[in-house]
Amino acid sequence: MPKLAIHPSGLNTAKERARALRWLSGLAEKDRERILTDAFSACATATPATPYVALLGAIRRFGFDTVRRRGFRAAGPEQFENFQRVRESRARNLRNERPSPLRDKVLHRWALVRELHGQGLGFRLIARYFSKQLRISVSASYLRKMWRELEPATENGQPQQ
């Protein structure tokens, strides 16, 4: 087995470094800014300025190794808040930054959904119409969920008479 060259960041393989950068991109923007600020300050104080190594070090200090269970920061009971901080950051990112393309497609045709449902068609038939005629595969339960969000004046998903 070939010996690994030791990288100054402590992440010795290219795969580990790529995983750390992907992990960084999955965090909320506020936390990414904090990590980049730490990396820039570490790079400014280092004698040979190596921004890439400073960035990887800041990622490790933020908690990448805690989640990955590596030796640099082996997770102990006192580091539980690091896990919680990372989980909350990833949840904020999922909630805030990722709009649903399917939702946008359905919202563009919401007047059609309202009209068809007003004529007495159920959400299963509307979903089938969307699939066959408009080539948008949407489930009846998703249409029902959107109906409850957007049309709260109606009861039980039934059109008003």
Beta strands, then each sheet from edge to edge (+ up, - down):
end
